[in-house]
Amino acid sequence: MKDEQYYTLEQVAKLLQVSQRTIIRLIKTGRLPAVRVGKQWRIARSDLQEYLRSSGQQPPPPDEQP
């Protein structure tokens, strides 16, 4: 992994206020890039911000922790 901050699946679901299953669907359809670490998914902050921009949503502030 790059020297970048990563969110867990649970953190992204909480931040976006959707279910974890919804986030998994976005990952599996290729709409939200993620990496698998063991049994858990990790989403890079930059990938999440780009996804939110492309979908017309407001990216989280740079220092926000879900």
N, C-alpha and C positions, 0 to 999 in steps of 0.2 A: 504494500500500500504506500501511496505517496505520503509526504509529510503534510498532511491535511487533516482537518477535523472531520470525523465521521459520526453520524447519528445511528442509533439502533432503530430497528423497525418500530419498536414501542414508542420511542421518542418522536419519530416522524408522524406516527398515527396521532399522538397526543397534540403535537404542534399543528397539524392540519385538521384536527377534530373529526377524524374519520376512524373507522375500524382498522385493525391490523390486516384483516382480510382484504380490504380495499387497497392497501398499500402493496400487498403481495400481488394482487391482480395487476396493478400498475407496473410492478417489476417484471412479472412474467410476460406481459404484453409488450415490453420494451419501451414503455413510455417514461419510466423512471429508472435510470441506471443505478445498479447496486452491485455489491460484491458479497459473496457468501463466505463467511468465516466460521468454519465448523458447521454448527447447525443454525447459526444466526445470520441475518442479513445486516449489512452496513451500507448506509447511503452517505456519500460525500456531501459536505455542505454546499460546495459549488454546483454539484449535480442537482441538488434539491432546489437551490436558488434558480438555476436555469429552467428547471421544470416549471416552477411557479411563474416565472416571467413568461414562458411560452404559453402557459394556460391562462394568462391574464390575472393571476393572483399576486398579492404583495409578498415578496420574499421576507423572511424573518430578519430582524436587525442582526448585524454581524456578531454581536456579543450575547445574543439570546440563547439560553440553554433550555430545551424543552423539559 
